[in-house]
Amino acid sequence: MGSGSLIWISGAHGKVIIKINDSDPIDSGSGLTSGLTGIIVMIEDSMSRGNYPASVVKIIDEYNVVINRGSDHGVSQGDEFVIYYEEQEELFDPETGEKLGQLEIVRGTGFATHVQPKMATIKSSTMGDGDGWGAGGVAIGGSLLGDFSANPETFGKEFEIVPFDKVMVKDRAKPR
C-alpha cells in the first residue's frame, strides 16, 4: 500500500470537493481510486444538473441558439443539450392520482459550439430526412427513437442536420 495525495476540484464550481492527504493511505489495487472516480463523476453530474433547466436567451438563426449557462456553470465546448418547452398543463397518473409534472416537447438537440462564462451557443444536431421528419438524435446506427435501419420508412434515406423546431426565447435547455 502506497501513500499519495488526491485533490479534486469541481470544474463547475472551482471548489475542493475531495482531499486525501499524504498521510492517508491510497492503495490503487484496492479499488479506492476507481471508487473515488465514480463518486467524483456522480457528484459533478449532480452539481451540474442543479444548474438546469437553462433558458434560451437568443435565437441566432434556425440552427443556433444561445442559452444562459456557460463555463461558470460547468458547460464545455461539445456538451450536448436538449432544447424543449414545457406544456402548461399539469399531468397526473390516472391510476394513482400522482402529479407527474408538465410534458416536455422537444424542439431538438444540439451541442455547445462556443462557451463564455455565463452563456453558450448551441448548434442543432438533430437529424432529419429533409421532409420535416426529425429524429431527435444522431442517425448513426440509432437514435433516441430507435434504430433507423429497423424502420422501413427510413431505410435508405439520406439524413441531414435539421433546424430546431420553432424554437423560441424562454424555451428550456438541459444536458442530454
Residue pairs with C-beta under 8 A, 6 or more apart in sequence:
1 25
1 26
1 27
1 30
2 25
2 26
2 27
2 28
3 22
3 23
3 24
3 25
3 26
4 20
4 22
4 26
5 20
5 21
5 22
6 18
6 19
6 20
6 26
6 36
7 16
7 18
7 19
7 20
8 16
8 17
8 18
8 19
8 36
8 40
9 15
9 16
9 17
10 17
10 43
10 44
10 47
10 74
11 44
11 74
11 76
12 44
12 47
12 48
12 51
12 73
12 74
13 47
13 74
17 40
17 43
18 36
18 39
18 40
20 26
26 32
26 33
44 74
47 74
48 73
48 74
48 175
49 174
49 175
51 69
51 73
51 74
52 69
52 173
52 174
52 175
53 172
53 173
53 174
54 67
54 68
54 69
54 73
54 81
54 172
54 173
54 174
55 67
55 68
55 169
55 170
55 171
55 172
55 173
56 65
56 66
56 67
56 83
56 167
56 168
56 169
56 170
56 171
56 172
56 173
57 66
57 67
57 68
57 119
57 169
58 65
58 66
58 169
59 65
59 66
59 167
59 168
59 169
60 66
60 121
61 163
62 124
62 163
62 164
62 167
63 123
63 124
63 161
63 163
63 164
64 113
64 121
64 122
64 123
64 124
65 83
65 110
65 121
65 122
65 164
65 167
65 171
65 173
66 119
66 120
66 121
66 122
67 81
67 119
67 120
67 122
67 173
68 118
68 119
69 75
69 118
69 119
69 120
69 173
70 115
70 116
70 117
70 118
70 119
70 120
71 115
71 116
71 117
72 117
72 118
73 118
75 112
75 115
75 120
76 112
76 115
77 112
77 113
77 114
77 115
78 111
78 112
79 111
79 112
79 120
79 175
80 109
80 110
80 111
80 125
80 175
80 176
81 109
81 110
81 111
81 112
81 122
81 173
81 174
81 175
81 176
82 104
82 106
82 108
82 109
82 173
82 174
82 175
82 176
83 106
83 107
83 108
83 109
83 110
83 122
83 164
83 167
83 171
83 172
83 173
84 104
84 105
84 106
84 107
84 171
84 172
84 173
84 174
85 104
85 105
85 107
85 168
85 171
85 172
86 102
86 103
86 104
86 105
86 172
87 102
87 103
87 105
88 102
89 102
89 103
90 99
90 100
90 101
90 102
91 99
91 100
91 101
91 102
91 103
92 98
92 99
92 100
93 100
104 172
106 136
106 165
107 164
107 165
107 166
107 167
107 171
108 124
108 125
108 126
108 134
108 136
108 162
108 163
108 164
108 165
108 167
109 124
109 125
109 126
109 136
109 137
109 176
110 122
110 123
110 124
110 125
110 126
110 164
111 122
111 123
111 125
112 120
112 121
112 122
113 121
113 122
113 123
114 120
114 121
115 121
122 173
124 161
124 162
124 163
124 164
125 138
125 161
126 134
126 135
126 136
126 137
126 161
126 162
126 164
126 165
127 134
127 135
127 137
127 138
127 139
127 143
127 159
127 160
127 161
127 162
128 134
128 135
128 159
128 160
128 161
128 162
129 154
129 157
129 158
129 159
129 160
130 158
130 160
130 162
134 162
134 165
135 143
135 144
135 145
135 148
135 159
136 143
136 144
136 145
137 143
137 144
137 145
139 148
139 159
141 147
141 148
141 149
142 148
148 154
148 155
148 159
149 155
